[in-house]
Amino acid sequence: MNSEDALKQVVTSETAAIMVEVVQGEGGIKLMSEEFAKALTATCEEFGCLLIIDEVQTGIGRTGSAFAYEQFGLSPDIVTLAKGLGNGFPVGALIGKEALKDSFSPGSHGSTFGGNPLAMAAAEAVLTEVFSADLLKSVQVKGDWLKEELKKNVDSLSIVEEVRGKGLMVGIACEIEVAPIIEACREKGLLVLPAGPKVIRLLPPLLVSEQELKQAVQVITEVLTKLTQNLSVNQ
Ligand SMILES: Cc1ncc(COP(=O)(O)O)c(C=O)c1O
C-alpha cells in the first residue's frame, strides 16, 4: 500500500486489473494516500487495465460515504461488496461500469444461491436506510469523535503508535501484539478485533450511540493505560 515503486514493478501491459482496498481492513486500517490514489489512476490509464476496489469491508456507509473510494478521488471500473450490504444477511455483489456490461451474459456470473429474492430484499432495505444523507453524516460525526477522543486519551501512551481510520472504521496501531488487549477489552464487555498482530480494529455498528462510544473509549483507555503501567513497572 502506498508504494508507487511497487506499483511500477508489478504492473505491465499484460496486467488485466489492479485490485485494492482504499482502507485496508485485515491489513491494519491503513489508508491509501492521495498521491498513491493518483498514481493508481494514472497507471490504469497508461496500461489500459481495470481498477477494482474491494469495498467488502469499507462499503455501504462504513467510512461515512456510500463507498469509501468516493473520498479518495477514484473512479473504479468495478467495486466488490458484501458484509454491510446485507447487515448480517449473507449477500455479496459485484458492480461495474456500463462499458463492461457486455462482458457478462445472463447467467455467466451466477452462483447457486446468487440473486435470491430474500437476499435482494434484505440488501434493498439496507441500501434504503444506509444511503440516507442523515445516516452517512452521523457516521462521519461519530467516527471523527471516536478518533479524536481516542487520540486525546491513548495517543500519548508509549505502547500506542497511532490512532487512524475513516468514519466508523478505526484502528489503534500499537508497539506490541494486541491479543492480550483484545482479551482484556472482552472481559470488560467490549468486543474489538485485531487487524494484523499489532493493530486493534474498531468496527462498531453504524447505529452505535454516543453513550456506547463513550463507554468503548473508557474501556480501551483503562486497558491500554494499565498495560502501559505494568510494562513500565516490569522494565
Ligand atoms: C476487504 C475484504 N475483502 C474480501 C473479504 C472476503 O469476503 P467474503 O467473506 O465475502 O468472501 C473480506 C473478509 O473479511 C474483506 O475484509
Ligand as a Chemical Component Dictionary entry (heavy atoms), coordinates in Angstrom:
data_LIG
# 
_chem_comp.id                   LIG 
_chem_comp.type                 NON-POLYMER 
_chem_comp.pdbx_formal_charge   0 
_chem_comp.three_letter_code    LIG 
# 
loop_
_chem_comp_atom.comp_id 
_chem_comp_atom.atom_id 
_chem_comp_atom.alt_atom_id 
_chem_comp_atom.type_symbol 
_chem_comp_atom.charge 
_chem_comp_atom.model_Cartn_x 
_chem_comp_atom.model_Cartn_y 
_chem_comp_atom.model_Cartn_z 
_chem_comp_atom.pdbx_ordinal 
LIG C1 C1 C 0 -11.702 -6.411  2.274 1  
LIG C2 C2 C 0 -12.258 -7.802  2.218 2  
LIG N1 N1 N 0 -12.437 -8.382  1.019 3  
LIG C3 C3 C 0 -12.952 -9.620  0.911 4  
LIG C4 C4 C 0 -13.278 -10.339 2.033 5  
LIG C5 C5 C 0 -13.859 -11.704 1.864 6  
LIG O1 O1 O 0 -15.217 -11.566 1.818 7  
LIG P1 P1 P 0 -16.165 -12.846 1.742 8  
LIG O2 O2 O 0 -16.077 -13.498 3.070 9  
LIG O3 O3 O 0 -17.496 -12.267 1.468 10 
LIG O4 O4 O 0 -15.641 -13.704 0.648 11 
LIG C6 C6 C 0 -13.105 -9.796  3.304 12 
LIG C7 C7 C 0 -13.454 -10.572 4.511 13 
LIG O5 O5 O 0 -13.111 -10.252 5.603 14 
LIG C8 C8 C 0 -12.577 -8.492  3.391 15 
LIG O6 O6 O 0 -12.389 -7.909  4.581 16 
# 
loop_
_chem_comp_bond.comp_id 
_chem_comp_bond.atom_id_1 
_chem_comp_bond.atom_id_2 
_chem_comp_bond.value_order 
_chem_comp_bond.pdbx_ordinal 
LIG C1 C2 SING 1  
LIG C2 N1 SING 2  
LIG C2 C8 DOUB 3  
LIG N1 C3 DOUB 4  
LIG C3 C4 SING 5  
LIG C4 C5 SING 6  
LIG C4 C6 DOUB 7  
LIG C5 O1 SING 8  
LIG O1 P1 SING 9  
LIG P1 O2 DOUB 10 
LIG P1 O3 SING 11 
LIG P1 O4 SING 12 
LIG C6 C7 SING 13 
LIG C6 C8 SING 14 
LIG C7 O5 DOUB 15 
LIG C8 O6 SING 16 
# 
